[in-house]
Amino acid sequence: MTTTSAGHPEGLPQLLREAGLRVTQPRVAVLGAVRAHPHADTDSLIAAARRDVPEVSHQAVYDVLGALTRSGLVRRIQPPGSVARYEARVGDNHHHVVCRSCGTIADVDCAVGHAPCLTASDDHGFTIDEAEVVYRGLCPTCAAAATA
């Protein structure tokens, strides 16, 4: 059964080809891991990729993440005080909310329609195409624990 590239493993090789990348087992495994585990750190992605390709090395995963990021298939984020994390939600200028206590990260959509965050008060001549906003607070679980 062949499925679309909308998140199903069967579509991952096609996504890689469309991005101009050679299809390899490590690339398919890492891209699948990023898509299955949004906002995962590198160690988590290594563990997930090794479930499909047990012999994949740390360096291979780092190399694949670099290639996927450069190709635009994956976005690398690094909220203040956090290690680098990766997500497959790309091209929509969304933001993130981060729990100060447990580190949970969730996506926050930018404004619908015109994205006001892309209109800087002074752009210094830059052509701005992306803004990174990080909201910080407590997730519902940590907020409930703090008031208990």
N, CA, C and O of each residue as an XYZ file, in Angstrom:
592
protein
N       0.836     -1.176      0.000
C       0.000      0.000      0.000
C       0.879      1.237      0.000
O       1.749      1.377      0.860
N       0.670      2.121     -0.934
C       1.420      3.362     -1.002
C       0.548      4.484     -0.481
O      -0.629      4.572     -0.830
N       1.116      5.348      0.357
C       0.359      6.474      0.890
C       1.026      7.767      0.477
O       2.099      7.767     -0.126
N       0.384      8.857      0.805
C       0.949     10.164      0.477
C       2.084     10.487      1.424
O       2.326      9.769      2.394
N       2.783     11.581      1.130
C       3.897     11.991      1.985
C       3.425     12.852      3.142
O       4.205     13.624      3.699
N       2.168     12.730      3.508
C       1.619     13.545      4.592
C       1.892     12.917      5.945
O       1.037     12.968      6.829
N       3.047     12.333      6.124
C       3.420     11.820      7.424
C       3.517     10.313      7.504
O       3.887      9.789      8.555
N       3.209      9.607      6.463
C       3.282      8.164      6.478
C       4.662      7.726      6.002
O       5.228      8.329      5.090
N       5.205      6.673      6.622
C       6.554      6.221      6.256
C       6.733      5.969      4.764
O       7.811      6.207      4.220
N       5.684      5.489      4.100
C       5.815      5.184      2.682
C       6.116      6.439      1.862
O       6.690      6.336      0.778
N       5.740      7.622      2.356
C       5.959      8.863      1.628
C       7.290      9.522      1.906
O       7.646     10.489      1.232
N       8.030      9.031      2.871
C       9.295      9.677      3.251
C      10.338      9.645      2.140
O      10.990     10.662      1.902
N      10.523      8.514      1.449
C      11.498      8.539      0.346
C      11.155      9.597     -0.708
O      12.050     10.260     -1.234
N       9.876      9.755     -1.014
C       9.467     10.759     -1.998
C       9.780     12.169     -1.500
O      10.230     13.014     -2.274
N       9.547     12.426     -0.221
C       9.883     13.739      0.345
C      11.377     14.022      0.201
O      11.775     15.132     -0.153
N      12.193     13.019      0.477
C      13.641     13.177      0.346
C      14.018     13.469     -1.106
O      14.812     14.371     -1.375
N      13.455     12.715     -2.027
C      13.755     12.944     -3.452
C      13.338     14.349     -3.884
O      14.087     15.041     -4.573
N      12.143     14.762     -3.477
C      11.643     16.095     -3.850
C      12.533     17.207     -3.300
O      12.611     18.290     -3.881
N      13.200     16.939     -2.189
C      14.107     17.922     -1.588
C      15.506     17.836     -2.187
O      16.400     18.583     -1.790
N      15.698     16.923     -3.147
C      16.999     16.777     -3.789
C      17.984     15.953     -2.991
O      19.191     16.033     -3.219
N      17.485     15.162     -2.058
C      18.354     14.321     -1.232
C      18.271     12.870     -1.679
O      17.211     12.382     -2.073
N      19.403     12.193     -1.610
C      19.458     10.760     -1.906
C      18.720     10.012     -0.801
O      18.826     10.369      0.372
N      17.990      8.998     -1.167
C      17.238      8.202     -0.195
C      18.164      7.152      0.401
O      18.697      6.302     -0.313
N      18.352      7.219      1.722
C      19.139      6.224      2.454
C      18.327      5.785      3.669
O      17.417      6.488      4.108
N      18.666      4.621      4.204
C      17.963      4.132      5.400
C      18.070      5.116      6.563
O      17.057      5.406      7.200
N      19.281      5.650      6.869
C      19.355      6.606      7.967
C      18.501      7.858      7.737
O      17.879      8.353      8.677
N      18.460      8.375      6.510
C      17.650      9.567      6.242
C      16.163      9.281      6.433
O      15.443     10.090      7.018
N      15.711      8.147      5.947
C      14.305      7.780      6.123
C      13.995      7.601      7.608
O      12.961      8.069      8.085
N      14.879      6.932      8.337
C      14.653      6.680      9.762
C      14.631      7.981     10.561
O      13.768      8.165     11.419
N      15.569      8.881     10.287
C      15.634     10.140     11.044
C      14.459     11.039     10.684
O      13.845     11.630     11.572
N      14.135     11.152      9.410
C      12.987     11.971      9.015
C      11.704     11.415      9.630
O      10.861     12.178     10.101
N      11.555     10.107      9.629
C      10.399      9.489     10.273
C      10.357      9.777     11.765
O       9.288     10.022     12.325
N      11.518      9.748     12.408
C      11.589     10.028     13.851
C      11.204     11.474     14.147
O      10.476     11.738     15.105
N      11.686     12.409     13.335
C      11.343     13.825     13.548
C       9.842     14.023     13.366
O       9.209     14.733     14.146
N       9.277     13.403     12.346
C       7.843     13.554     12.086
C       7.008     12.912     13.196
O       5.931     13.410     13.523
N       7.489     11.824     13.771
C       6.750     11.127     14.827
C       6.925     11.767     16.198
O       6.085     11.587     17.079
N       8.021     12.518     16.384
C       8.337     13.081     17.701
C       8.669     14.573     17.576
O       9.837     14.953     17.658
N       7.661     15.410     17.380
C       7.928     16.852     17.240
C       8.658     17.408     18.461
O       8.360     17.037     19.597
N       9.599     18.284     18.220
C      10.376     18.978     19.260
C      11.314     18.048     20.012
O      11.700     18.345     21.143
N      11.685     16.934     19.407
C      12.599     15.997     20.062
C      14.030     16.502     19.979
O      14.408     17.188     19.030
N      14.820     16.154     20.987
C      16.236     16.497     20.962
C      17.001     15.417     20.209
O      16.440     14.383     19.845
N      18.266     15.661     19.983
C      19.072     14.750     19.169
C      19.155     13.351     19.783
O      19.031     12.359     19.066
N      19.360     13.259     21.089
C      19.460     11.943     21.722
C      18.180     11.131     21.530
O      18.236      9.930     21.264
N      17.035     11.783     21.664
C      15.761     11.092     21.459
C      15.618     10.630     20.022
O      15.105      9.541     19.764
N      16.070     11.456     19.081
C      15.980     11.089     17.665
C      16.933      9.950     17.320
O      16.615      9.099     16.489
N      18.099      9.938     17.958
C      19.034      8.826     17.748
C      18.371      7.528     18.200
O      18.399      6.529     17.481
N      17.775      7.545     19.396
C      17.113      6.338     19.912
C      15.976      5.906     18.995
O      15.822      4.715     18.725
N      15.181      6.854     18.514
C      14.058      6.518     17.634
C      14.554      5.973     16.302
O      14.008      4.994     15.792
N      15.577      6.592     15.736
C      16.113      6.130     14.452
C      16.702      4.730     14.585
O      16.603      3.923     13.660
N      17.305      4.444     15.716
C      17.914      3.124     15.926
C      16.879      2.015     16.045
O      17.225      0.841     15.909
N      15.635      2.351     16.291
C      14.596      1.309     16.284
C      14.405      0.779     14.864
O      14.052     -0.385     14.676
N      14.642      1.643     13.853
C      14.524      1.222     12.454
C      15.856      0.796     11.857
O      15.915     -0.138     11.057
N      16.927      1.486     12.248
C      18.264      1.208     11.712
C      19.216      1.096     12.909
O      19.882      2.071     13.259
N      19.287     -0.088     13.541
C      20.046     -0.242     14.787
C      21.510      0.194     14.708
O      22.078      0.632     15.708
N      22.123      0.079     13.529
C      23.549      0.382     13.413
C      23.853      1.842     13.126
O      25.024      2.196     12.987
N      22.837      2.714     13.030
C      23.098      4.115     12.694
C      23.898      4.778     13.824
O      23.563      4.629     14.999
N      24.944      5.502     13.460
C      25.818      6.140     14.447
C      25.290      7.509     14.856
O      24.454      8.107     14.178
N      25.808      7.988     15.992
C      25.476      9.340     16.426
C      25.816     10.337     15.318
O      25.006     11.197     14.975
N      27.018     10.212     14.764
C      27.465     11.158     13.738
C      26.569     11.118     12.511
O      26.286     12.159     11.918
N      26.124      9.943     12.127
C      25.237      9.832     10.968
C      23.928     10.574     11.227
O      23.415     11.258     10.341
N      23.390     10.442     12.430
C      22.144     11.149     12.755
C      22.371     12.660     12.727
O      21.548     13.401     12.190
N      23.487     13.120     13.304
C      23.799     14.556     13.246
C      23.916     15.024     11.798
O      23.399     16.083     11.442
N      24.595     14.237     10.966
C      24.757     14.596      9.558
C      23.412     14.641      8.841
O      23.149     15.556      8.060
N      22.570     13.660      9.106
C      21.246     13.622      8.479
C      20.412     14.818      8.935
O      19.753     15.459      8.117
N      20.434     15.122     10.224
C      19.674     16.282     10.714
C      20.144     17.561     10.040
O      19.328     18.420      9.707
N      21.449     17.699      9.836
C      21.980     18.866      9.136
C      21.473     18.933      7.708
O      21.068     19.998      7.243
N      21.491     17.812      7.009
C      21.017     17.774      5.617
C      19.519     18.051      5.545
O      19.064     18.786      4.668
N      18.759     17.471      6.454
C      17.309     17.692      6.454
C      16.979     19.145      6.763
O      16.045     19.709      6.192
N      17.740     19.750      7.665
C      17.511     21.156      8.009
C      17.860     22.057      6.827
O      17.093     22.953      6.474
N      19.021     21.815      6.221
C      19.426     22.634      5.063
C      18.445     22.505      3.904
O      18.226     23.465      3.165
N      17.861     21.334      3.745
C      16.936     21.107      2.627
C      15.553     21.693      2.892
O      14.739     21.809      1.976
N      15.289     22.062      4.141
C      13.984     22.622      4.480
C      12.944     21.601      4.886
O      11.789     21.962      5.112
N      13.321     20.325      4.984
C      12.369     19.305      5.419
C      12.160     19.328      6.931
O      11.128     18.881      7.431
N      13.141     19.851      7.646
C      13.131     19.867      9.103
C      13.540     21.254      9.567
O      14.344     21.924      8.920
N      12.987     21.674     10.683
C      13.356     22.950     11.296
C      14.059     22.668     12.617
O      13.592     21.863     13.422
N      15.175     23.335     12.828
C      15.919     23.229     14.085
C      15.522     24.411     14.943
O      15.589     25.557     14.500
N      15.110     24.138     16.166
C      14.786     25.208     17.100
C      15.644     25.038     18.341
O      16.046     23.922     18.673
N      15.922     26.119     19.016
C      16.675     26.033     20.261
C      16.170     27.117     21.207
O      16.744     28.203     21.288
N      15.085     26.806     21.924
C      14.574     27.779     22.888
C      15.642     28.107     23.933
O      16.469     27.253     24.252
N      15.637     29.313     24.462
C      16.632     29.686     25.471
C      16.676     28.667     26.612
O      15.643     28.282     27.159
N      17.886     28.240     26.957
C      18.081     27.287     28.040
C      17.823     25.845     27.656
O      17.797     24.973     28.525
N      17.632     25.574     26.377
C      17.322     24.222     25.920
C      18.361     23.760     24.918
O      19.040     24.574     24.291
N      18.480     22.454     24.771
C      19.298     21.896     23.696
C      18.539     22.071     22.390
O      17.347     22.382     22.395
N      19.221     21.873     21.286
C      18.565     21.955     19.979
C      17.503     20.866     19.870
O      17.665     19.747     20.356
N      16.425     21.238     19.220
C      15.318     20.310     18.992
C      14.907     20.430     17.537
O      15.228     21.414     16.869
N      14.201     19.429     17.052
C      13.857     19.377     15.633
C      12.375     19.102     15.454
O      11.747     18.408     16.253
N      11.835     19.667     14.382
C      10.433     19.445     14.056
C      10.256     19.428     12.548
O      11.045     20.018     11.810
N       9.221     18.750     12.103
C       8.939     18.655     10.672
C       7.923     19.698     10.217
O       7.635     19.791      9.024
N       7.384     20.471     11.127
C       6.458     21.542     10.754
C       7.302     22.718     10.280
O       7.916     23.419     11.084
N       7.325     22.924      8.987
C       8.175     23.952      8.385
C       7.356     24.867      7.487
O       6.282     24.497      7.015
N       7.879     26.065      7.260
C       7.325     26.960      6.260
C       6.097     27.733      6.657
O       5.488     28.379      5.805
N       5.702     27.696      7.925
C       4.488     28.411      8.296
C       4.708     29.477      9.375
O       3.741     30.062      9.863
N       5.953     29.734      9.748
C       6.290     30.772     10.716
C       5.498     30.653     12.023
O       5.023     31.656     12.557
N       5.360     29.433     12.533
C       4.714     29.279     13.834
C       5.737     29.525     14.949
O       6.940     29.607     14.704
N       5.234     29.639     16.156
C       6.073     29.914     17.311
C       5.955     28.758     18.305
O       5.354     27.728     17.996
N       6.527     28.930     19.494
C       6.528     27.866     20.493
C       6.247     28.417     21.879
O       6.558     29.568     22.187
N       5.654     27.572     22.704
C       5.480     27.842     24.123
C       6.261     26.755     24.856
O       6.167     25.573     24.525
N       7.043     27.182     25.873
C       7.941     26.269     26.580
C       7.632     26.326     28.073
O       7.537     27.406     28.656
N       7.477     25.152     28.683
C       7.252     25.087     30.129
C       8.567     25.323     30.859
O       9.568     24.656     30.595
N       8.550     26.277     31.778
C       9.744     26.591     32.570
C      10.145     25.452     33.505
O      11.307     25.351     33.899
N       9.199     24.606     33.856
C       9.478     23.560     34.823
C       9.942     22.261     34.159
O      11.032     21.776     34.462
N       9.138     21.692     33.263
C       9.464     20.380     32.690
C      10.074     20.452     31.296
O      10.597     19.454     30.799
N      10.014     21.624     30.655
C      10.613     21.776     29.330
C       9.730     21.375     28.166
O      10.172     21.409     27.018
N       8.494     20.995     28.438
C       7.574     20.644     27.357
C       7.463     21.813     26.376
O       7.417     22.977     26.773
N       7.422     21.471     25.087
C       7.302     22.488     24.043
C       6.063     22.192     23.220
O       5.798     21.042     22.871
N       5.302     23.238     22.911
C       4.127     23.089     22.054
C       4.153     24.177     20.995
O       4.725     25.247     21.203
N       3.530     23.898     19.859
C       3.441     24.878     18.786
C       2.375     25.924     19.096
O       1.351     25.629     19.712
N       2.641     27.149     18.657
C       1.682     28.248     18.754
C       1.604     28.867     17.372
O       2.607     29.343     16.841
N       0.420     28.858     16.794
C       0.260     29.445     15.473
C       0.455     30.954     15.532
O       0.085     31.601     16.511
N       1.043     31.505     14.472
C       1.156     32.946     14.323
C      -0.237     33.465     13.986
O      -1.161     32.680     13.770
N      -0.384     34.755     13.943
C      -1.677     35.346     13.617
C      -2.178     34.811     12.282
O      -1.393     34.584     11.362
N      -3.473     34.614     12.183
C      -4.083     34.172     10.935
C      -4.035     35.330      9.950
O      -4.256     36.482     10.323
N      -3.747     35.021      8.700
C      -3.644     36.074      7.689
C      -2.289     36.727      7.760
O      -1.275     36.036      7.862
N      -2.246     38.050      7.707
C      -0.982     38.783      7.771
C      -0.279     38.462      9.085
O      -0.905     38.488     10.144
N       0.998     38.164      9.026
C       1.768     37.816     10.220
C       2.437     39.074     10.779
O       3.494     39.472     10.291
N       1.841     39.701     11.787
C       2.402     40.953     12.300
C       3.815     40.793     12.862
O       4.571     41.763     12.921
N       4.171     39.582     13.273
C       5.500     39.370     13.825
C       6.585     39.519     12.763
O       7.764     39.619     13.102
N       6.207     39.536     11.485
C       7.197     39.706     10.421
C       7.400     41.179     10.057
O       8.213     41.494      9.188
N       6.677     42.068     10.707
C       6.833     43.498     10.471
C       7.584     44.073     11.663
O       6.984     44.414     12.682
N       8.892     44.176     11.528
C       9.723     44.680     12.619
C       9.607     46.200     12.712
O       9.370     46.870     11.707
N       9.772     46.737     13.912
C       9.717     48.191     14.072
C      10.866     48.854     13.325
O      10.726     49.985     12.859
N      11.996     48.171     13.206
C      13.121     48.658     12.414
C      13.805     47.431     11.828
O      14.466     46.685     12.551
N      13.653     47.214     10.523
C      14.198     46.007      9.900
C      15.654     46.150      9.468
O      16.245     45.193      8.969
N      16.247     47.353      9.657
C      17.653     47.587      9.332
C      17.992     47.190      7.900
O      19.135     46.843      7.601
N      16.998     47.242      7.015
C      17.223     46.911      5.619
C      17.103     45.438      5.279
O      17.257     45.056      4.118
N      16.832     44.612      6.264
C      16.690     43.175      6.031
C      15.362     42.890      5.350
O      14.388     43.616      5.550
N      15.320     41.834      4.547
C      14.065     41.295      4.045
C      13.707     40.154      4.990
O      14.301     39.078      4.921
N      12.758     40.381      5.852
C      12.419     39.420      6.908
C      11.413     38.409      6.385
O      10.379     38.779      5.830
N      11.724     37.118      6.568
C      10.803     36.076      6.129
C      10.441     35.091      7.245
O       9.665     34.160      7.031
N      11.005     35.302      8.422
C      10.712     34.418      9.539
C      10.965     35.165     10.838
O      11.880     35.984     10.925
N      10.157     34.882     11.835
C      10.356     35.428     13.174
C      10.269     34.264     14.148
O       9.501     33.326     13.933
N      11.041     34.320     15.201
C      11.004     33.261     16.200
C      10.587     33.873     17.524
O      11.301     34.697     18.097
N       9.441     33.468     17.996
C       8.901     33.941     19.264
C       8.814     32.735     20.181
O       8.324     31.679     19.781
N       9.288     32.890     21.410
C       9.194     31.810     22.385
C       8.427     32.345     23.583
O       8.871     33.273     24.260
N       7.275     31.751     23.833
C       6.494     32.072     25.019
C       6.950     31.125     26.117
O       7.166     29.941     25.860
N       7.100     31.626     27.333
C       7.540     30.782     28.442
C       6.518     30.854     29.559
O       5.908     31.900     29.783
N       6.330     29.763     30.250
C       5.394     29.696     31.365
C       5.387     28.288     31.919
O       6.370     27.557     31.799
N       4.280     27.912     32.523
C       4.137     26.564     33.060
C       3.065     25.833     32.268
O       2.000     26.388     31.997
N       3.343     24.595     31.900
C       2.342     23.766     31.232
C       1.227     23.456     32.240
O       1.424     23.646     33.440
N       0.073     22.988     31.783
C      -1.024     22.707     32.711
C      -0.665     21.738     33.839
O      -1.097     21.925     34.977
N       0.115     20.710     33.533
C       0.498     19.733     34.566
C       1.369     20.371     35.632
O       1.141     20.168     36.825
N       2.370     21.145     35.212
C       3.281     21.787     36.175
C       2.577     22.910     36.932
O       2.852     23.120     38.114
N       1.679     23.630     36.276
C       0.915     24.690     36.953
C       0.024     24.082     38.036
O      -0.088     24.631     39.132
N      -0.609     22.948     37.727
C      -1.467     22.275     38.717
C      -0.628     21.772     39.888
O      -1.054     21.861     41.039
N       0.559     21.246     39.602
C       1.430     20.739     40.667
C       1.918     21.887     41.543
O       2.083     21.718     42.751
N       2.151     23.056     40.943
C       2.637     24.216     41.706
C       1.580     24.762     42.650
O       1.913     25.304     43.704
N       0.308     24.627     42.285
C      -0.757     25.151     43.147
C      -1.246     24.118     44.154
O      -2.012     24.446     45.061
N      -0.799     22.853     43.996
C      -1.248     21.796     44.910
C      -0.501     21.829     46.223
O      -0.759     21.006     47.101
